[in-house]
Amino acid sequence: MRISWTHRSPPWTCTTWSVAPQACHRALEPADYELKPPQTDESLARQLVELGYRGTGEILKREDFEARKAAIEIARMAERTQKKALASAGKDLQDNFLKALAVREDDNRNGKVSSVIFIRDKNAYGQEVSGYIDYANRLKTEDFELYFSGKKRLLPRPTDLSFYNWDSQIAVCNSSPNYQVIDDNPHGLLFKYKKDRKILNVDPKGHPGDNSTRTSIQTDLYTQVVIFDHISRRKT
């Protein structure tokens, strides 16, 4: 199927796949708890529940609980500190595209906004490629300081939401942790945001969808860039 869009769009015939999540479980060792007579320390019980412990009639010793609580708080503080260290922080960004990524970085990391980036340009082999990138997912799996510092160029990959190589005519679609790809729409690709199940429409002739915007970026680094921003209204 070939679709006539304002920006150059590939004849999407995509291969899709998904990866099932796996869970890890750890059982408490005998040294982790101690049998005690029934107690009525409500504050201790509440704090244990808040920290995710579920009892089976056995109660942790208070000193063990306090040690674990302190360790968890230290880990939480370290995580908050790590989140504040943005890859774009302190960078002298000149191009509009990198500036647009920097403006959206924090919100994509904390889940307030989910951005999908359409890029069309030539790869290192001189082949024209295009595709849609789940920005939040890439932020979690890559060091974006390399992109913001200009050491690497952000380009679509076969593992992104969509990828098309205009020379080889290879088209691939993949759902991500944030989006489900809908590739059987007669008007072009659609992405369903998994948290609120809203549809993101990337057809430039149509509306992008509820709580979504489309922004074309004027850049010297790429042939074409369009950023779609979706704000989830789902209550957490």
Secondary structure as UniProt FT lines:
FT   HELIX           30..32
FT   HELIX           42..50
FT   TURN            51..52
FT   HELIX           62..84
FT   TURN            87..90
FT   HELIX           96..110
FT   STRAND          113..122
FT   TURN            124..125
FT   STRAND          128..134
FT   HELIX           135..141
FT   HELIX           145..148
FT   TURN            149..150
FT   TURN            158..159
FT   STRAND          162..165
FT   TURN            166..169
FT   STRAND          170..173
FT   STRAND          179..182
FT   TURN            186..187
FT   STRAND          190..193
FT   TURN            194..196
FT   STRAND          199..201
FT   TURN            204..205
FT   TURN            210..211
FT   STRAND          212..217
FT   STRAND          224..231
//
